[in-house]
Amino acid sequence: MNDVPGGTTCRFCGEPLRLTVVDLGKSPLCETVLSDEQREQVELFYPLHVRACERCWLVQIPEVVPPESIFQEYAYFSAISDSWVRHAREYVDMIIERLRLGGDSLVVELASNDGYLLQHFVARAIPVLGIDPARNVAEAAIERGVPTLVDFFTHALAERLWADGTRADLIVGNNVLAQVPDINDFVAGVKRMLAPGGVGTFEFPHLARLLDQLQYDTIYHEHFSYFSFSTIREIFRSHGLSVVDVEELSSHGGSLRVYIEHSASASVATAAVAELLAREDQEGLRSSDAYARFKEGVTESKQELLSLLIALRRDGKHVVGYGAPGKGNTLLNYCGIRNDFLDYTVDRNPYKQGRFTPGTHIPIYAPEKIAETRPDVVLILPWNLTREISEQLAYTAEWGAKLVIPIPRAVSFDPGSIPKG
């Protein structure tokens, strides 16, 4: 345990935070990309010191950056990933049938991004409303025919929407809970806007998988909190909302999808709820031992990746990256990987092409750059999309290229295949 400066308290329960999970040093904002001119200017770096609350066991970083600095102009467009759009479409098909949604229903998505999910409800003639603070991605959603309110979701906004007659039969929040600095205000807003008999579904990376898979690169400034199932259940329950079901998903390296209802009228919880609570207890998520193991494993993972890259460079191999995701920027900065290891990286997002990664200043090109330069090794930074990217890079086998994923341990494998283990 480490004593920390006064004022560092749990954002949910207010308990002083003294248990360090991992300290990744300082890093720039991960979802930014730099122009050529900006490379010559001063960059701001912020601490990535993760702590766990020993009362409610919420894992978190302090709010060192105002959300307005992160989310009002956002570099991440969900629809760029084919597999994520497919995931959204399958969810929509499932939830429409499960809840019997129709033309008289209203679906509200919090952090709706570029309309990647709500577009599928629109195609089924089901009314929707997206809420997202980033104007650039909201404009992309509106172009898809998705009505979108450009704003941060708060309890105050929920009150205004309620006063205007907004009653959500379904509230969707995919990978947004982690990005909320005031979790109590946010959940209170969900409670207010959810119609009587309504259902909310929220997806978020599972803390248990972050720990056992050494997913330290998913720690960055826009992710204020990291949730176990038991902790998120406690947070919802404190605001009069009950978790009635949970599903374990493969997305983002291992996520949970929880189903919530008003506690006063909630359904009986499924067996999956009790089963997952018991399993988390067995995994020790409410014990400092699990976090000590994680901290040690992160150091070893970094050392193994750097050893591999050093050996490749000494052998004269041409090494490049694939992707410029937020998680990649945490990894690059923590490991000190710059142009001495990666000549460049590529990304399908046109917004990022022609720019540079923050902190490490690696140039970002369109994916066609790989075919032009025929590198020996491609390091996949968005490793959670390994299957999709491996298929996209299958053609690199023509010249004998190898692919590498960095998490949990650096592994090399053939294009078009999936790494073992």
C-alpha positions as CSV (number, residue, x, y, z in Angstrom):
1,M,0.0,0.0,0.0
2,N,1.1,3.6,-0.7
3,D,-0.1,6.7,1.0
4,V,-1.2,9.2,-1.5
5,P,-1.7,13.0,-1.5
6,G,-4.7,14.3,0.4
7,G,-7.9,14.7,-1.6
8,T,-7.5,11.5,-3.6
9,T,-10.7,9.7,-2.8
10,C,-13.0,7.2,-4.4
11,R,-15.3,8.7,-7.0
12,F,-18.1,6.4,-5.9
13,C,-18.0,6.0,-2.1
14,G,-15.6,8.7,-1.0
15,E,-13.1,6.4,0.7
16,P,-9.4,7.6,0.7
17,L,-7.4,5.7,-2.0
18,R,-4.2,4.2,-0.8
19,L,-3.8,1.0,-2.8
20,T,-1.7,1.4,-6.0
21,V,-2.7,-1.0,-8.8
22,V,-0.1,0.2,-11.3
23,D,1.7,3.4,-12.1
24,L,2.3,3.8,-15.8
25,G,4.1,7.1,-15.4
26,K,3.0,10.1,-17.5
27,S,1.4,10.0,-20.9
28,P,-0.3,12.5,-23.3
29,L,-4.1,12.3,-24.0
30,C,-4.4,9.0,-25.9
31,E,-7.2,9.8,-28.4
32,T,-5.3,12.8,-29.8
33,V,-3.2,12.8,-33.0
34,L,-0.7,15.5,-33.9
35,S,-0.3,17.5,-37.1
36,D,3.2,18.1,-38.4
37,E,3.2,21.6,-36.9
38,Q,2.1,20.3,-33.5
39,R,5.1,18.0,-33.2
40,E,7.2,21.1,-32.7
41,Q,5.1,22.4,-29.9
42,V,4.9,21.7,-26.2
43,E,2.9,18.5,-25.3
44,L,1.2,18.0,-22.0
45,F,1.7,14.7,-20.2
46,Y,-0.6,13.5,-17.4
47,P,-0.1,10.8,-14.7
48,L,-1.5,7.4,-15.2
49,H,-1.5,6.2,-11.6
50,V,-4.2,3.6,-11.0
51,R,-5.6,2.9,-7.5
52,A,-8.2,0.7,-6.0
53,C,-10.7,1.6,-3.3
54,E,-10.4,-0.9,-0.5
55,R,-14.0,-0.3,0.5
56,C,-16.0,-0.7,-2.7
57,W,-13.1,-2.0,-4.8
58,L,-13.6,0.5,-7.7
59,V,-10.4,0.7,-9.6
60,Q,-9.8,4.2,-10.9
61,I,-7.5,7.1,-11.9
62,P,-8.0,10.6,-10.8
63,E,-9.7,13.2,-13.0
64,V,-6.6,15.0,-13.9
65,V,-8.0,16.2,-17.3
66,P,-11.4,17.9,-17.7
67,P,-13.7,15.7,-19.9
68,E,-14.2,18.7,-22.2
69,S,-10.5,18.4,-23.1
70,I,-11.0,14.8,-24.2
71,F,-14.4,14.3,-25.7
72,Q,-15.5,17.5,-27.5
73,E,-13.4,16.7,-30.5
74,Y,-12.9,13.0,-30.7
75,A,-10.6,10.9,-32.9
76,Y,-12.4,7.5,-32.4
77,F,-15.2,6.6,-34.9
78,S,-16.9,3.3,-34.0
79,A,-18.0,2.5,-37.5
80,I,-14.4,2.1,-38.6
81,S,-14.3,-1.4,-37.2
82,D,-16.3,-3.9,-39.2
83,S,-16.5,-6.4,-36.3
84,W,-17.8,-3.7,-33.9
85,V,-20.6,-2.7,-36.3
86,R,-21.4,-6.4,-36.7
87,H,-21.5,-6.7,-32.9
88,A,-23.9,-3.7,-32.7
89,R,-26.2,-5.2,-35.4
90,E,-26.4,-8.5,-33.6
91,Y,-27.2,-6.7,-30.3
92,V,-30.0,-4.8,-32.0
93,D,-31.6,-7.9,-33.5
94,M,-31.4,-9.6,-30.1
95,I,-32.7,-6.8,-27.9
96,I,-35.6,-5.9,-30.2
97,E,-36.8,-9.5,-29.9
98,R,-36.1,-9.8,-26.2
99,L,-37.9,-6.5,-25.3
100,R,-40.4,-6.6,-28.1
101,L,-39.5,-3.1,-29.2
102,G,-41.5,-1.4,-31.9
103,G,-42.5,1.9,-33.4
104,D,-44.0,3.2,-30.2
105,S,-40.7,2.5,-28.2
106,L,-37.8,4.9,-27.7
107,V,-34.2,3.8,-27.6
108,V,-31.6,6.3,-26.1
109,E,-27.9,5.6,-26.4
110,L,-25.4,7.4,-24.2
111,A,-22.1,8.1,-25.9
112,S,-23.7,7.2,-29.3
113,N,-20.6,8.1,-31.2
114,D,-21.1,8.1,-35.0
115,G,-24.4,6.2,-35.0
116,Y,-22.8,2.8,-35.5
117,L,-25.5,1.2,-33.3
118,L,-28.6,3.3,-33.5
119,Q,-28.6,3.2,-37.3
120,H,-29.8,-0.4,-37.0
121,F,-32.8,0.7,-34.9
122,V,-33.5,3.4,-37.4
123,A,-33.5,0.8,-40.2
124,R,-36.2,-1.0,-38.2
125,A,-38.3,2.1,-37.9
126,I,-37.8,2.3,-34.1
127,P,-37.4,5.9,-32.7
128,V,-34.0,6.7,-31.3
129,L,-32.0,9.5,-29.7
130,G,-28.3,9.6,-29.5
131,I,-26.4,11.7,-26.9
132,D,-22.7,12.4,-27.4
133,P,-20.5,15.3,-26.5
134,A,-18.2,15.1,-29.5
135,R,-19.6,17.3,-32.3
136,N,-17.4,15.7,-35.0
137,V,-18.7,12.2,-34.4
138,A,-22.2,13.4,-33.8
139,E,-22.3,15.0,-37.2
140,A,-21.3,11.6,-38.7
141,A,-24.3,10.1,-36.8
142,I,-26.7,12.7,-38.1
143,E,-25.5,12.1,-41.6
144,R,-26.6,8.4,-41.0
145,G,-30.1,9.6,-40.1
146,V,-29.6,9.2,-36.3
147,P,-31.0,12.1,-34.3
148,T,-28.2,13.1,-31.9
149,L,-28.0,15.6,-29.1
150,V,-24.5,17.1,-28.7
151,D,-24.0,17.2,-24.9
152,F,-22.6,15.4,-21.9
153,F,-25.1,13.1,-20.3
154,T,-25.7,14.2,-16.7
155,H,-28.5,14.0,-14.2
156,A,-29.4,17.6,-15.0
157,L,-29.7,16.8,-18.7
158,A,-31.9,13.8,-17.8
159,E,-34.2,16.0,-15.8
160,R,-34.6,18.4,-18.8
161,L,-35.3,15.5,-21.2
162,W,-37.8,14.1,-18.7
163,A,-39.5,17.4,-18.4
164,D,-39.8,17.5,-22.3
165,G,-41.5,14.1,-22.2
166,T,-38.5,11.8,-23.0
167,R,-39.1,8.3,-21.5
168,A,-36.5,5.7,-22.6
169,D,-37.8,2.2,-23.0
170,L,-34.2,1.1,-23.6
171,I,-31.1,2.9,-22.5
172,V,-27.9,1.7,-24.1
173,G,-24.4,2.6,-22.9
174,N,-21.5,0.8,-24.6
175,N,-18.1,1.5,-23.2
176,V,-19.2,4.8,-21.6
177,L,-19.3,4.0,-17.9
178,A,-15.5,4.0,-17.7
179,Q,-15.4,7.5,-19.3
180,V,-17.6,9.1,-16.7
181,P,-15.8,11.1,-13.9
182,D,-18.9,11.6,-11.8
183,I,-20.3,8.1,-11.8
184,N,-23.0,8.9,-9.2
185,D,-24.4,11.8,-11.2
186,F,-24.4,9.7,-14.4
187,V,-26.2,6.7,-12.9
188,A,-28.7,9.0,-11.2
189,G,-29.4,10.4,-14.7
190,V,-30.0,6.9,-16.0
191,K,-32.5,6.3,-13.2
192,R,-34.3,9.5,-14.0
193,M,-34.7,8.9,-17.8
194,L,-35.5,5.2,-17.7
195,A,-39.3,4.7,-18.3
196,P,-41.2,2.6,-15.8
197,G,-40.7,-1.0,-16.9
198,G,-37.8,0.1,-19.1
199,V,-34.5,-1.7,-19.4
200,G,-30.9,-0.4,-19.6
201,T,-28.0,-2.4,-21.0
202,F,-24.4,-1.4,-20.4
203,E,-21.2,-2.9,-21.8
204,F,-17.8,-2.3,-20.3
205,P,-14.4,-4.1,-20.2
206,H,-14.4,-6.6,-17.3
207,L,-11.8,-5.8,-14.6
208,A,-11.1,-9.5,-14.2
209,R,-9.9,-9.8,-17.8
210,L,-7.8,-6.6,-17.5
211,L,-6.0,-8.1,-14.6
212,D,-5.5,-11.7,-15.8
213,Q,-4.7,-10.7,-19.4
214,L,-2.3,-7.9,-18.4
215,Q,-4.3,-5.4,-20.4
216,Y,-2.5,-2.3,-19.1
217,D,-2.8,-0.5,-22.4
218,T,-6.5,-0.1,-21.8
219,I,-5.6,2.3,-19.0
220,Y,-5.7,5.9,-20.3
221,H,-7.0,9.3,-19.2
222,E,-10.4,9.0,-20.8
223,H,-11.0,5.8,-18.8
224,F,-11.6,7.1,-15.3
225,S,-12.8,3.8,-13.8
226,Y,-12.4,0.0,-14.3
227,F,-15.2,-2.2,-13.1
228,S,-15.7,-5.6,-11.6
229,F,-19.2,-7.0,-11.8
230,S,-19.7,-6.8,-8.0
231,T,-18.7,-3.1,-7.9
232,I,-20.9,-2.0,-10.9
233,R,-23.8,-3.9,-9.3
234,E,-23.3,-2.0,-6.1
235,I,-23.1,1.3,-7.9
236,F,-26.4,0.7,-9.7
237,R,-28.1,-0.6,-6.6
238,S,-27.2,2.5,-4.7
239,H,-29.3,4.5,-7.2
240,G,-32.4,2.3,-7.1
241,L,-31.4,0.2,-10.1
242,S,-31.0,-3.6,-10.1
243,V,-28.8,-5.7,-12.3
244,V,-31.1,-8.5,-13.4
245,D,-28.8,-10.3,-15.9
246,V,-25.3,-10.3,-17.1
247,E,-23.5,-11.7,-20.2
248,E,-19.8,-12.2,-20.7
249,L,-18.6,-11.0,-24.1
250,S,-15.4,-11.4,-26.1
251,S,-15.3,-7.7,-27.2
252,H,-12.5,-5.4,-26.1
253,G,-10.5,-8.3,-24.7
254,G,-13.4,-9.5,-22.5
255,S,-16.4,-7.4,-21.5
256,L,-19.6,-7.6,-19.6
257,R,-23.1,-6.7,-20.7
258,V,-25.4,-6.0,-17.7
259,Y,-29.1,-5.6,-17.8
260,I,-30.7,-3.1,-15.3
261,E,-34.2,-2.3,-14.3
262,H,-35.8,-0.1,-11.6
263,S,-35.4,-1.9,-8.3
264,A,-39.0,-1.3,-7.2
265,S,-40.3,-3.4,-10.1
266,A,-37.2,-5.5,-11.2
267,S,-37.4,-9.0,-12.5
268,V,-35.9,-11.8,-10.5
269,A,-32.1,-11.9,-11.3
270,T,-30.9,-14.7,-13.5
271,A,-28.6,-17.4,-12.2
272,A,-25.8,-15.8,-14.2
273,V,-25.7,-12.9,-11.7
274,A,-25.0,-15.1,-8.7
275,E,-22.6,-17.3,-10.6
276,L,-20.4,-14.4,-11.7
277,L,-20.4,-12.8,-8.3
278,A,-19.1,-16.1,-6.8
279,R,-16.5,-16.4,-9.5
280,E,-15.2,-12.9,-8.9
281,D,-14.8,-13.7,-5.2
282,Q,-12.8,-16.8,-6.1
283,E,-10.6,-14.6,-8.4
284,G,-9.8,-12.3,-5.4
285,L,-11.0,-9.0,-6.9
286,R,-11.6,-7.7,-3.4
287,S,-8.0,-8.5,-2.3
288,S,-4.8,-6.6,-2.8
289,D,-3.0,-9.8,-3.9
290,A,-4.7,-9.7,-7.4
291,Y,-3.4,-6.2,-8.0
292,A,0.1,-7.0,-6.8
293,R,0.3,-9.8,-9.3
294,F,-1.0,-7.5,-12.1
295,K,1.6,-4.9,-11.3
296,E,4.5,-7.4,-11.5
297,G,3.0,-8.9,-14.7
298,V,2.8,-5.5,-16.4
299,T,6.6,-5.0,-15.9
300,E,7.4,-8.4,-17.3
301,S,5.1,-7.9,-20.3
302,K,6.8,-4.6,-21.2
303,Q,10.2,-6.2,-20.9
304,E,9.3,-9.1,-23.2
305,L,7.9,-6.7,-25.9
306,L,11.0,-4.5,-25.8
307,S,13.3,-7.6,-26.0
308,L,11.4,-8.8,-29.1
309,L,11.5,-5.4,-30.8
310,I,15.2,-5.0,-30.0
311,A,16.0,-8.4,-31.4
312,L,14.1,-7.7,-34.6
313,R,15.8,-4.4,-35.2
314,R,19.3,-6.0,-34.5
315,D,18.4,-8.6,-37.2
316,G,17.7,-5.7,-39.6
317,K,14.0,-6.4,-39.8
318,H,11.6,-3.7,-41.1
319,V,9.0,-3.3,-38.3
320,V,5.8,-1.2,-38.6
321,G,2.5,-0.9,-36.6
322,Y,-1.1,-1.5,-37.5
323,G,-3.6,0.9,-35.9
324,A,-3.4,4.1,-33.9
325,P,-5.9,3.4,-31.1
326,G,-6.0,5.0,-27.7
327,K,-4.7,1.8,-26.1
328,G,-1.8,1.8,-28.5
329,N,-0.7,5.2,-27.3
330,T,-0.6,4.1,-23.7
331,L,1.5,1.1,-24.7
332,L,3.9,3.1,-26.9
333,N,4.5,5.8,-24.3
334,Y,4.8,3.5,-21.4
335,C,7.3,1.2,-23.2
336,G,9.1,4.1,-24.9
337,I,8.5,2.8,-28.4
338,R,9.2,5.5,-31.1
339,N,10.7,5.5,-34.6
340,D,13.7,3.6,-33.4
341,F,11.3,0.6,-33.1
342,L,8.4,1.3,-35.5
343,D,9.0,3.1,-38.8
344,Y,5.3,4.0,-39.0
345,T,1.8,2.8,-38.2
346,V,-1.3,2.7,-40.3
347,D,-5.0,3.3,-39.5
348,R,-8.2,3.0,-41.4
349,N,-9.6,6.2,-39.9
350,P,-9.0,9.0,-42.4
351,Y,-9.0,11.5,-39.5
352,K,-5.7,10.0,-38.2
353,Q,-3.9,9.6,-41.5
354,G,-1.2,12.1,-42.2
355,R,-0.8,12.8,-38.5
356,F,1.4,11.5,-35.7
357,T,0.9,9.5,-32.5
358,P,1.0,11.7,-29.4
359,G,4.2,11.6,-27.3
360,T,6.0,9.2,-29.6
361,H,5.5,11.0,-32.9
362,I,5.2,7.9,-35.1
363,P,3.7,8.8,-38.5
364,I,0.3,7.4,-39.3
365,Y,-0.6,6.4,-42.9
366,A,-3.4,4.7,-44.7
367,P,-3.3,0.8,-44.6
368,E,-2.1,0.7,-48.2
369,K,1.3,1.9,-47.0
370,I,2.0,-1.7,-45.8
371,A,1.6,-3.1,-49.4
372,E,3.9,-0.3,-50.7
373,T,6.7,-0.9,-48.2
374,R,6.4,-4.7,-47.6
375,P,7.6,-4.8,-44.0
376,D,8.9,-7.9,-42.3
377,V,6.9,-7.5,-39.1
378,V,3.6,-5.7,-38.3
379,L,2.8,-5.0,-34.6
380,I,-1.0,-5.0,-34.1
381,L,-1.8,-2.2,-31.6
382,P,-5.6,-2.8,-31.4
383,W,-5.0,-6.4,-30.4
384,N,-8.7,-6.8,-29.4
385,L,-9.4,-6.7,-33.2
386,T,-6.7,-9.3,-34.0
387,R,-8.9,-11.7,-35.9
388,E,-10.3,-8.9,-38.1
389,I,-6.9,-7.3,-38.7
390,S,-5.1,-10.6,-39.3
391,E,-7.6,-11.4,-42.1
392,Q,-7.1,-7.9,-43.6
393,L,-3.3,-8.5,-43.6
394,A,-3.4,-12.0,-45.0
395,Y,-1.9,-10.8,-48.2
396,T,1.4,-9.9,-46.4
397,A,2.1,-13.7,-46.3
398,E,3.1,-13.2,-49.9
399,W,6.5,-11.8,-48.8
400,G,6.8,-13.8,-45.6
401,A,5.7,-11.1,-43.1
402,K,4.9,-11.9,-39.5
403,L,2.3,-10.3,-37.2
404,V,2.9,-9.6,-33.5
405,I,0.5,-8.8,-30.7
406,P,1.9,-7.2,-27.5
407,I,-0.7,-8.2,-24.9
408,P,-0.6,-10.1,-22.6
409,R,2.8,-11.3,-23.8
410,A,4.5,-10.5,-27.2
411,V,3.6,-13.3,-29.6
412,S,4.5,-13.6,-33.3
413,F,2.2,-15.4,-35.8
414,D,1.4,-15.8,-39.5
415,P,-0.9,-13.4,-41.3
416,G,-4.5,-14.8,-41.7
417,S,-4.2,-16.9,-38.6
418,I,-4.9,-16.3,-34.9
419,P,-2.1,-16.6,-32.3
420,K,-2.2,-19.6,-30.0
421,G,-2.4,-19.3,-26.3
